[in-house]
Amino acid sequence: LLALEDDEVDALVERALPGKDVCVDRVDEGAVEVEDRGDVLQPAGHLVVSEACWMKPDPPPECVAFWNAEYPAIRRVETLLSVVDTCGWQTVAHFSLPRESWWTDYYGPLQHSVTQFRQRHEHEPDAQELAHQVQREIDMWVRYSEFYSYEFLVMRMG
């Protein structure tokens, strides 16, 4: 990890949900403290995080099962914002990653790579299993992307 002095940075970008003075990977049972961030941010500093969120109620059971296996802490945006507030952070802004960004910048190129990978490793069972797992994620997104996305939050200590 990068060693930072107190009050050294204006902004941090994390892939974790903030706690009061720490970033936590999950706020449900078994919360994991990732690292204390409260001291390295300048008093008016900002923390930017992205978090997987449900975008619609009642996602299909197959989609729920997939996310329960991959990231069980997924929650509704409203719940995430409430947790942020409860943890002592102020949400300055938030937005969902647009659907077209998922395909154009991530899943489209990934699909191309998986197809090529499968062809290159046609007779390798372990490689085919890996490709199958990645393909499952792509297929899940194609079928159920209206139900989930990443929410980006810009926050500062409240």
N, C-alpha and C positions, 0 to 999 in steps of 0.2 A: 504494500500500500504506500501511497505517496504521503510523506511526512509533511504536515502543514502546521504553521504557527497559528496561534490564536488570532482571530480577526484578520486573517490573511486574504480571504477570497470574497469576491462579490457574489458569486453564484456557484452552485454545485449541481451536477446532473447525475442522478442516481437511477438505478433500476430496482427500486424498493420503495415501500411505503414508509412515510415518516412516522416516528413516534415523537414523544415530547422533546427529548434531547438526543434521540438516537434514530437511526433508520432501522426499521424492522421489516423483515421479509414477510411476515404474516402477523396479523393482529388477532387471529383466533387463538385457540389453545396452542401452546408451544411457540409463542412469539420468539423470534431469534434476533438478538441485537447484532447488527452488522458492524456499526462503528459510530462512535459519538461524533456528531456533526455540529452540535450547538456552538462549540467554541471556535471552530475554524471560520465560520461565516461571520462577515462583518455585521454589525448591528442591523443594518438595512439590507443585508444579503438575501439572496433568493435560493431556494432549492427547487429543482425541476425533477419530477419523477414521471415515469409511465407505469401504468398498472392495467392488467387485463380486467375488463369489466363486461358484465352482461349489459346489452343495449336494449333488450326487450324482455318482458316477463315471460315465464313459462317456455324456456327453450326445450326442444325435443329431447327425450331421454338419451338418445345416442350422443348428442352434443354435450349434455350434462355429464355423462359417463366419461367422455373424452377429457373434459376439463377437470373433473374430479381426479382423474389419474395424472394429468399433466401439471395442473396448478389448482389445487383445491381451494385456495384463498380467493379465487375469482369472486367478485361481488358486483352489485349494481352500482352505477355511478353515484346515485344519491347516498348509498351507504358509505362509499369511499369518501365523499365530501364530508359526511358527518364524522367519520373517524378522524379525518384530517383536523377538523375543528376541535374535536374532543382532545386530540393530542397537543393542542396549543398552537397549531399553525393556522395562518390566514391564507385562504386560497385567493390569489391575485387574479388568476385566469385558469381556465381548463378547456380542453377541446378533445374530441375523439379523432383518432387517425382515420382519414377518409377511406372508404372502401376501395376506391380506385388506387390508392397508394399501396394497399396490401398486394393487389395483383401486379401492378406495374413495377413496383420496386422490390417486391419480395417473392410472392408465390409464382408469378409468371416466369421469372428467371430460374427459380428453384425447380419448377416443373421441367423446364428445358434441361437443366443439369441432371435431374433424376432420370429422365429418359435416356440421355447419353450415358450416364453411369450404368444403367441397367444393360445397355448394349455392350459396353466395354467389359462388363463383369458377368456376362451371360451364364457362365458355367460355375459361378462361385456362390454357393448357398448363403454364406454369411453376408456377402455384399448384396445379394438379392433381398435378404431379410431387412437389412438397413434401408435399402431403397423402398421396401414395402412400408416401413414405419414412416418414412418421410412422405411417401405418397398418401398414407392415411391422413396425415395432418393437412396436406393440400386438399384432399377430397372433403375433409371435414369443413374446411373453410369454404370451398365451392358450394357445398350443400347448406351450410348454416351461418354464413358470415353476417347475415342480418341480425343475428342474436348476440354477437360479441365483437369487441374491438379493444384497442388500447386507448386509455384515457390519459392524456398528458396534463399534468398539473404544475402550475408555477405558484410557489408558496413562499411565505416568509413567516418568521416567528411572530405570533399574534401578540 
